[in-house]
């Protein structure tokens, strides 16, 4: 299984920190946010990682290279000319790099101890498997609901930014900017989205304050020293 780290956002809410550096390269616990994901993926056996880039995106390949320092392969889907294609649009452009099998997607700006699983397979007829989390303070209404193993288009839990996807969900869509949530909601109405509730540690690093909170948390674990 391949993994994709969504890294092309503008990071507008993170300004002024993102005026000169893309959000995935911001530091937490002494390392870049995206490096936490890369190391966690490697620990679970992932060898092929795709990263999309846009805002100040050239800095990401400069920092990470081709993955050889970790013994893996990193490919880049470059959206700098488009200025970012949003989540679904970014996945659509990266499909040639992701292949024809189920793939994992994780937002670069989340931090969690969720265990990425290369063995995850989608049930017949299922186009995506989403990881949901209890609602944080900044998203009290949530995004989606969960009934058994099916995700519903109603609000009870927050989408973690982590999901396993079939390429079939995207292959008929046109190239261009498009967000993921409307696509998922359409598939939910056809009972094509499964999911699970994860109740471990999860942080959405959307603002400087939340980055500071994450660094404080990592301080308590002995990082940043």
LINSULBEL-V51261 format. One record per residue. N is the residue number from 1. RES is the residue in one small letter. PSI is psi in degrees with one decimal (none if undefined). Layout:
BEGIN
N | RES | PSI
N | RES | PSI
END
This chain:
BEGIN
1 | x | 138.8
2 | x | 159.6
3 | x | 146.3
4 | x | 133.3
5 | x | 115.4
6 | x | 116.0
7 | x | 19.0
8 | x | 7.3
9 | x | 158.3
10 | x | -25.1
11 | x | 35.3
12 | x | -41.9
13 | x | -12.5
14 | x | 0.5
15 | x | 146.7
16 | x | 0.1
17 | x | -34.9
18 | x | 12.5
19 | x | -27.1
20 | x | -4.8
21 | x | 138.1
22 | x | 145.9
23 | x | -39.0
24 | x | -19.5
25 | x | -0.2
26 | x | 146.2
27 | x | 140.1
28 | x | 125.9
29 | x | 29.3
30 | x | 4.5
31 | x | 159.8
32 | x | 146.7
33 | x | -43.0
34 | x | -28.2
35 | x | -34.7
36 | x | -45.1
37 | x | -46.3
38 | x | -46.3
39 | x | -38.4
40 | x | -39.2
41 | x | -42.3
42 | x | -41.8
43 | x | -27.0
44 | x | 10.4
45 | x | 1.6
46 | x | 134.5
47 | x | -16.7
48 | x | 116.4
49 | x | 132.5
50 | x | 133.6
51 | x | 126.1
52 | x | 147.5
53 | x | 146.8
54 | x | -87.3
55 | x | 116.2
56 | x | 30.6
57 | x | -27.0
58 | x | -24.5
59 | x | -25.5
60 | x | -50.1
61 | x | -33.4
62 | x | -38.0
63 | x | -36.4
64 | x | -26.1
65 | x | -152.1
66 | x | 7.8
67 | x | -5.6
68 | x | -25.9
69 | x | -20.7
70 | x | -1.2
71 | x | 26.4
72 | x | -179.9
73 | x | 124.5
74 | x | 126.2
75 | x | 151.8
76 | x | 134.7
77 | x | 109.7
78 | x | 115.2
79 | x | 19.0
80 | x | -36.5
81 | x | -37.7
82 | x | -18.3
83 | x | 21.2
84 | x | 134.2
85 | x | 9.3
86 | x | 178.4
87 | x | -55.5
88 | x | -42.2
89 | x | -37.5
90 | x | -40.2
91 | x | -42.4
92 | x | -47.0
93 | x | -33.3
94 | x | -4.6
95 | x | -40.6
96 | x | -26.5
97 | x | -23.3
98 | x | -21.7
99 | x | -164.1
100 | x | 1.1
101 | x | 167.7
102 | x | 138.2
103 | x | 157.1
104 | x | 139.7
105 | x | 135.1
106 | x | 137.0
107 | x | 136.0
108 | x | -26.6
109 | x | 27.8
110 | x | 154.3
111 | x | 128.3
112 | x | 167.7
113 | x | 22.6
114 | x | 140.5
115 | x | 107.1
116 | x | 139.3
117 | x | 108.4
118 | x | -21.0
119 | x | -2.0
120 | x | 129.3
121 | x | 148.6
122 | x | 138.4
123 | x | 160.0
124 | x | 130.2
125 | x | -8.1
126 | x | 131.6
127 | x | -16.8
128 | x | 150.5
129 | x | 114.9
130 | x | 144.6
131 | x | 117.2
132 | x | 155.8
133 | x | 158.7
134 | x | 149.3
135 | x | 127.1
136 | x | 171.4
137 | x | -34.7
138 | x | -4.7
139 | x | 62.9
140 | x | -24.8
141 | x | -18.5
142 | x | -176.6
143 | x | -49.0
144 | x | 169.7
145 | x | 167.8
146 | x | 125.7
147 | x | 104.7
148 | x | -121.0
149 | x | 6.8
150 | x | 138.8
151 | x | 134.0
152 | x | 154.6
153 | x | 64.7
154 | x | 169.5
155 | x | 123.4
156 | x | -36.1
157 | x | 165.6
158 | x | 136.5
159 | x | 126.7
160 | x | -14.9
161 | x | 11.0
162 | x | 130.3
163 | x | 156.8
164 | x | 132.4
165 | x | 144.2
166 | x | 137.7
167 | x | -24.6
168 | x | -28.5
169 | x | -25.9
170 | x | -17.2
171 | x | -24.5
172 | x | 0.6
173 | x | 146.8
174 | x | 150.1
175 | x | 141.1
176 | x | 177.8
177 | x | 129.8
178 | x | 142.2
179 | x | 161.4
180 | x | -37.7
181 | x | -47.7
182 | x | -37.5
183 | x | -44.0
184 | x | -41.4
185 | x | -38.4
186 | x | -43.5
187 | x | -32.4
188 | x | -35.9
189 | x | -20.1
190 | x | 8.7
191 | x | 36.5
192 | x | 6.5
193 | x | 124.6
194 | x | 171.8
195 | x | 178.9
196 | x | 157.1
197 | x | 123.0
198 | x | 128.0
199 | x | 20.7
200 | x | -163.0
201 | x | 132.5
202 | x | 129.6
203 | x | 134.2
204 | x | 110.9
205 | x | 71.8
206 | x | -15.2
207 | x | 161.8
208 | x | -36.0
209 | x | -42.7
210 | x | -32.2
211 | x | -40.4
212 | x | -40.8
213 | x | -39.8
214 | x | -43.2
215 | x | -38.6
216 | x | -43.1
217 | x | -44.1
218 | x | -29.6
219 | x | -42.8
220 | x | -19.6
221 | x | 0.2
222 | x | 6.5
223 | x | 178.1
224 | x | 21.8
225 | x | none
END
